[in-house]
Every structure is written in structure tokens, then in C-alpha cells.
Amino acid sequence: MLDEFPFAGNYESGALNGITHGKDCAQVTAVRADTTGDLATDWPTVMTTVGTVTGSEKCVRGHIPRSLNTDLGGVYGGFVVSQRLADNDPFWLSITF
């Protein structure tokens, strides 16, 4: 399963905000630190910028390994179902470390 957490599932995607190519977004990537098999240990820094980020970009494009993207997308999908979110329902996304 591939997804674009959570932007493909709501109205925050670059395409829905006038972006025609991902190169126009700020670029971020995951940084692998180890190969223990534990995702949190192996990928402690998920968002490291690639190139120059000005802050005026309308979107962020993440280069994320499939294992990280699939797991998180599944959690988001479960959240949508469990909270009975309907189209255009507002919600906050809070990330803690």
C-alpha cells in the first residue's frame, strides 16, 4: 500500500492547492541511522531538508521509505474510520517525539 500521509486523504495536497509538479515543493527525506529492524530506532530523524528551503513553498514533498509511509498511512486511515470523519470534517494533527 502506498499513500501520501495525510495529504492525499484531505484538502492539503499540493495538487489541490495549485502545485503542478513536486519539484516546486520543499523537499524532505528520512535519515536511516541503524538496521535493527525497529522503525523508531532505525529512522529517528524522519524530516531532514534536501537542498534549500525558503519557507515560501506551498507544499512539502517527503522522500519516505515504503515501510515508514505504509505504517503511518494505515494509522491515519484507522483514525479516520474510528473518529467517523466525513468529507470536510476538520481535525488537528499533532506529532510528538
N, C-alpha and C positions, 0 to 999 in steps of 0.2 A: 504494500500500500504506500503510495506517495501522496503527499499533501503539502500544503503551504500554510502551516500553522501560524496563527489562526486566520490569516488574511483571506484565504480563498473561501472561508466559511462565513465571511461578513462583508461589510462595505468599506473595508480599509485597504483593499488591494490596490496596487499601483494602477492596474488597468482601469479600474472603476474611477480613478482619480486623474485620468488624462495621461498616464505614462504609457508610451508605446513600445519601449524597449527597456529591459532590465539594466542595461549599461547606464541608464540615466538615474539609477538609484544609488544610494550609498551602499557600499559592499562590505559585508562582514563574513567571517569564517570561524569555524570551530578549530581549536588547537588541541591536538591529541598529546597527552602528557605521559601515558603509560599504556600497556596492553594486558591489564589484569583480567579483563572480561567484565569488570564492574563499570558501567557507563559513567557514573558520577566521578569515579577515580580516574578513569581514562580520559575523560573530556571535561576537566574542571573549568576551563575557560571557553565558553561557547561563542562569545561575541568579541572578536578581535577585528578591528577595521582593516580593510585591504585598500591600499592607495590613500588618496587624500579625500577626506570627508569634510565638506564645508558647513554642513548644518542646514543648508537651504534645499537639500534634496527632498522630494515629495514622498519618497519611499526608501525602504531598506531591503536589499536582496541578500539573503543569507545563503552561504555555501555550506550546507549542513550534511553530514554523513547520513545515509539512509536509516541506520539504527536509531540515531537520535531523533530524526524527523518523524519516523513511523511511531515510535513510542509516545512522543508528545502529542502528535495528532490524534492518537487513539484516546488519550486522556481528555483532550479538548472535545472530541465527539461524545464521549461519555458525559462530560459536563453539560453539553447542550441538551442531551436526552434527559438526564436526571433533573435538570432545572426547568425542563419543559419550555425552553426558549423557542419563541416563534420568530418569524422574519421581522426584522427591525427592532426586536427587543434589545434594550441597552444592557450592557454588563461591563464590569471593570475586570481587567486582567492585572493581577499583582504577582510579581516574581520575587521569591525570597531565596536567599542563599544560606 
